[in-house]
């Protein structure tokens, strides 16, 4: 039989744990040159070290390393100067740039070979075929991370405007058929 605890037995006091410091991450889509640095750069060994160095989540690091996303970024890819500059700009937003040694990422990116126009065109075709997303919107703004699954629904007014426009188009084409 097991012993039942009596009221005189005190439960063991739990040791106070220090709170784990949350790593600030850079929001937005990771540029392809940064993905290349994570996957092939060998700038840090452990995933937690890479998380701090690249200011992103361990899950993102793990997915990039395992090829779950950005599959079109292979070891033989070369990037345009614009893509490299996007990566440098992105890492410079690191909340702890100096403390985490992110300057070595900038040096790594600056040392990457520049793609020829032909190489850049091949990579862009491959990226589009893989449905890779750009880091900038059509307006030149930084795109939100997460892809298109976080779009907000239309308001009732917007839905009504769309319905009215569609009804007007239908009416015009019906008049054309009859007239």
C-alpha positions as CSV (number, residue, x, y, z in Angstrom):
1,X,0.0,0.0,0.0
2,X,1.1,3.5,-0.5
3,X,1.5,5.9,2.3
4,X,-1.0,8.7,2.6
5,X,0.4,12.2,3.2
6,X,-0.5,13.4,6.6
7,X,-1.1,17.1,7.4
8,X,2.2,17.1,9.3
9,X,4.3,16.4,6.2
10,X,5.1,19.6,4.4
11,X,5.4,19.5,0.6
12,X,8.9,20.2,-0.7
13,X,9.4,23.9,-1.5
14,X,9.9,24.5,-5.2
15,X,13.1,26.3,-6.1
16,X,12.3,29.7,-7.6
17,X,13.1,29.7,-11.3
18,X,14.5,32.8,-12.9
19,X,12.2,33.9,-15.7
20,X,13.5,33.1,-19.2
21,X,14.2,36.2,-21.2
22,X,12.1,36.4,-24.2
23,X,14.1,37.1,-27.4
24,X,12.8,40.1,-29.4
25,X,12.3,39.1,-32.9
26,X,12.2,41.0,-36.2
27,X,8.7,41.1,-37.6
28,X,8.0,40.7,-41.3
29,X,8.9,38.3,-44.0
30,X,12.5,37.1,-43.9
31,X,14.4,38.0,-47.1
32,X,15.7,35.1,-49.2
33,X,19.4,36.2,-48.6
34,X,18.7,35.8,-44.8
35,X,17.2,32.4,-45.4
36,X,20.4,31.4,-47.2
37,X,22.5,32.7,-44.3
38,X,20.4,30.7,-41.8
39,X,20.5,27.5,-43.9
40,X,24.0,27.5,-45.3
41,X,26.0,30.3,-43.4
42,X,27.2,28.2,-40.5
43,X,27.2,31.4,-38.4
44,X,25.9,29.7,-35.3
45,X,25.7,26.0,-34.2
46,X,22.6,25.5,-32.0
47,X,19.1,26.6,-33.0
48,X,18.8,28.7,-29.9
49,X,22.0,30.6,-30.9
50,X,20.7,31.1,-34.4
51,X,17.4,32.3,-33.0
52,X,19.2,35.0,-31.1
53,X,21.6,35.8,-33.9
54,X,18.9,36.2,-36.6
55,X,16.2,37.6,-34.1
56,X,13.6,35.1,-35.1
57,X,11.8,32.1,-33.6
58,X,13.4,28.7,-33.1
59,X,10.5,27.2,-35.1
60,X,11.4,29.4,-38.1
61,X,15.1,28.4,-37.8
62,X,14.1,24.7,-37.6
63,X,11.7,25.0,-40.6
64,X,14.4,26.7,-42.7
65,X,17.0,24.1,-41.8
66,X,14.7,21.2,-42.5
67,X,13.6,22.7,-45.8
68,X,10.0,23.0,-44.8
69,X,9.8,26.5,-46.3
70,X,11.9,28.4,-48.8
71,X,12.7,25.1,-50.6
72,X,13.7,27.1,-53.7
73,X,16.7,28.6,-51.7
74,X,19.4,26.1,-52.5
75,X,23.2,26.1,-51.8
76,X,24.0,27.1,-55.4
77,X,21.7,30.2,-55.5
78,X,23.1,33.6,-56.1
79,X,21.3,36.8,-55.2
80,X,21.0,40.2,-56.7
81,X,22.5,43.2,-55.0
82,X,18.9,44.3,-54.1
83,X,18.2,41.0,-52.4
84,X,21.4,41.2,-50.4
85,X,20.6,44.7,-49.4
86,X,17.1,43.6,-48.3
87,X,18.8,41.1,-46.0
88,X,21.2,43.6,-44.6
89,X,18.4,46.1,-44.0
90,X,16.4,43.4,-42.3
91,X,19.1,42.3,-39.9
92,X,20.0,45.9,-39.1
93,X,16.5,46.0,-37.4
94,X,17.8,43.5,-34.9
95,X,16.8,44.7,-31.4
96,X,20.1,43.5,-30.0
97,X,22.3,44.0,-33.0
98,X,25.6,44.5,-31.1
99,X,24.9,42.2,-28.2
100,X,24.1,39.2,-30.4
101,X,27.0,39.8,-32.8
102,X,24.7,40.3,-35.8
103,X,27.4,42.3,-37.6
104,X,28.9,39.0,-38.7
105,X,25.7,38.3,-40.6
106,X,26.1,41.6,-42.4
107,X,29.7,40.7,-43.3
108,X,28.5,37.3,-44.5
109,X,25.8,38.8,-46.7
110,X,28.2,41.4,-48.2
111,X,30.6,38.6,-49.1
112,X,28.0,36.7,-51.1
113,X,28.6,36.6,-54.9
114,X,26.2,38.7,-57.0
115,X,23.9,37.0,-59.4
116,X,24.1,37.6,-63.1
117,X,20.9,38.7,-64.9
118,X,20.4,35.2,-66.2
119,X,20.9,33.7,-62.7
120,X,18.5,36.2,-61.2
121,X,15.9,35.5,-63.8
122,X,16.1,31.7,-63.2
123,X,15.8,32.3,-59.4
124,X,12.8,34.5,-59.8
125,X,11.1,31.9,-62.0
126,X,11.8,29.2,-59.5
127,X,10.6,31.5,-56.6
128,X,7.3,32.2,-58.5
129,X,6.8,28.6,-59.3
130,X,7.2,27.7,-55.6
131,X,4.8,30.5,-54.8
132,X,7.5,32.3,-52.7
133,X,6.4,35.7,-51.4
134,X,8.2,39.0,-51.7
135,X,9.3,41.0,-48.6
136,X,7.8,44.2,-50.0
137,X,4.2,45.0,-51.0
138,X,3.3,46.5,-54.4
139,X,3.5,49.9,-52.7
140,X,7.0,49.3,-51.5
141,X,6.0,48.8,-47.9
142,X,7.4,46.0,-45.7
143,X,5.0,43.0,-46.1
144,X,3.5,41.4,-43.0
145,X,4.7,37.8,-42.2
146,X,2.4,34.9,-42.4
147,X,1.3,35.1,-46.0
148,X,-2.3,35.6,-47.2
149,X,-4.0,33.6,-44.5
150,X,-4.3,36.5,-42.2
151,X,-6.3,38.8,-44.4
152,X,-9.1,40.7,-42.7
153,X,-12.6,40.1,-44.1
154,X,-14.4,42.8,-46.0
155,X,-16.7,45.1,-44.1
156,X,-20.4,45.2,-44.8
157,X,-20.0,48.4,-46.8
158,X,-17.3,46.9,-48.9
159,X,-19.4,43.8,-49.6
160,X,-22.3,46.0,-50.6
161,X,-20.1,48.1,-52.9
162,X,-18.9,44.9,-54.6
163,X,-22.5,43.6,-54.9
164,X,-23.7,46.9,-56.4
165,X,-20.8,47.0,-58.9
166,X,-21.5,43.4,-60.0
167,X,-25.2,44.2,-60.3
168,X,-24.4,47.3,-62.5
169,X,-22.2,45.2,-64.7
170,X,-24.9,42.5,-65.1
171,X,-27.5,45.1,-65.9
172,X,-25.3,46.7,-68.5
173,X,-24.6,43.4,-70.2
174,X,-28.4,42.5,-70.1
175,X,-29.3,45.7,-71.8
176,X,-26.6,45.1,-74.5
177,X,-28.2,41.7,-75.1
178,X,-31.7,43.0,-75.5
179,X,-30.9,46.3,-77.3
